[in-house]
């Protein structure tokens, strides 16, 4: 009888431990949480490392705009061009106003080398022109989000032959660089608040 009671208690303890583990796992990856959906999308599907200290708002914004069709002069999710996509992202994510075309936006940044790019920096291209004709937002791991004239809002790789050929320079908005630095300092002092 003692042996049966011991086995029953052991089985009960195992079942309890398994149910607790499942409950905590379910809570940590809540599929209805848009932040988790965006992080999962970028980390698993796009291959971009998204850490807990990363600007979740940036990835969430891009996630919501992926697939928006390209429309020259467009300003909404029904159609948007590259500079307006960057404008909307900076307005909503960083509370910063950009210019209205890629050349104008470039005048507002501090140029930075490609190997110094951080998520939220801007990337500029001269596509079959001597002038800057395209802008995107760097998201990490050599990838950037932009409104492509052929496929709308999408993620591309700076190392793809096409983008490598036309890449001009990176740029960092002074206000964003300061905010990112403050966020990084904050995240080392206290856990990120989301």
N, C-alpha and C positions, 0 to 999 in steps of 0.2 A: 504494500500500500504506500509506504514511504517513497519507493522508487517511482510510482505512478504520479504522486503528488509533485515530486521534484521535476519530473519530465514536463508535467503540465505547467508548472511555474516557469521553467526555462523557455518553453514554447510561447507562453504569454509574454515574457520579457522580450523575446526576439520579435514577436509581432508588434509589440509596442514600439520598439526601437525602429523597425522598418517604417511604421506609419508616421513616426515623428520625422524621420529623414525625408519621406516623400512630401510631407507638409511643408517643411522648410525649403525644399527644392522648388515646390510649386510656387511659393511666395517669392523666391528670388528671381524667377523668370516668368513673371506675370505677362502673358501674351497680350493683355489688353492695355498694358503700359506702353504708350507711344515712344517713350525714351528707350525702352528695351527693344522695341521693334526696330527703331532706327539703328541702335548699336548692333543688333544682330545682323541687320542688312549690310551694314558697312564692314563689320568684322568677318562674317562668314561668306557672304556673297561677293562683296567687292574686294576682300582681302586687305582691308585697311585696319590697322591696329587701333582699336578704340579703347582707351583706358578709362578708369573711373574718374580721373581728373580732367578728361577731355571735355571741351565745350559741347555738351549734349545738345544745346540749343542750335548750334551750327549744323550738326548731323540731322537733327529733327527737321530743320527747315529744308535742307537739301532732299531728304527722304520724301517730304510732302510734295516737292516740285518735280521729282524724277518723272520723265515721260511727258511733261508739258510741251506742246508743240512749239516750234520756232515760228515767230512772226515778227518781221522787222517793224520796230516801233511799238510792239506789243508790251503791255504792262501787267497782264493778269495771267492766271493759270489757263486761260483759253488760248494764250499765245504770248511769247516773250522773246526778246532778243538778248544777246549776251550781256550787254552793258546794263540793261534793265534788270536782268536776273541778279547780277552783282549788286546793283543799287538796292533792290528789294532785300537781298540777303543782309547787306550791311545795315540797312535801316532797321530790320526786325531783330537781327541777332546781336549787332554791336551798337545799335542806336547811333549810327554814324551816317552822314549823308555823303554820297559819292556824286561825281559828275554824271552827265547823261550820255557820254560815249567813251569808248575805250581810250582814245587819245587824251581826253580831258581828265579821265580818272588817273591816268599815268602821271599827270602833273601834280597829283595830290599825295603821291607815295614817296617813301624813301626807297630807292632801288636796292635790292638785295640779291646776292648770288643764289643760284639754284640750290646749292647744298646747304643754304641757310634757311630755306623755306620752312614755315611752320603752318599748321592748320589755321585757316582764316586769311593767310596772305593772298595777294592777288598775283596771277600769272598773265603775262602779256605776249601777244603774238603779232608778227608782221606776215600776214598771209598774202603772198604774191603782191607785195606792196612795200614801199619804203617807209610807210607810216604804220603805226599800230592799228590793227584792224579787228582784234579779238581779245577778250578778257575772260578769265575764269577764276575760280576760287580754289586755292590749294587745300586739300583735305588730309594730306599725309601719305606716306609710302609712295611718293612720286605720282599721285593721282590728283585730279582736279575736277571740280564740278563746273559745268558751263552749259550755255544754250547753244547747241550746234545747229547750224543752218540746215543740216540734212536730217538730224534725228531728234532735235529738241533738247530739253534738259537731260543731261546724261553725265556719266563719269568717264573720264578718259585718262590714259597713262602718258605722262610726259616723255617716257622712253619709246613710245610708238614712233615709227619712222616719220610719219606725217607731222606730229607735234614737235618732235625733235628738230625737224628741218625748219619750222617756222617760229620756234620759241625765240622770244626777244629778251625778256627779263622778268624777274620777280619784283614785287613791291609790297611794302608794309606801310599801312596807315599808322601814323604816329600815335593816334588815340587808341587804336586797337592793340598796338605793341605794348603800350602802357597798361591797358586793361588786362591783357594776357599775362603780363608779368605779375600784376597784382593778384590775379586768380591763381597763378602757380605758387606764389608765396603763401597765399591763403590756404591752398590745398596741402601745403607741407606743414602748416601750423594746425589746421583743423580739418576734419573730414569735409568733402565737398557737400554743399547743400543743394539738393535738386528737388 
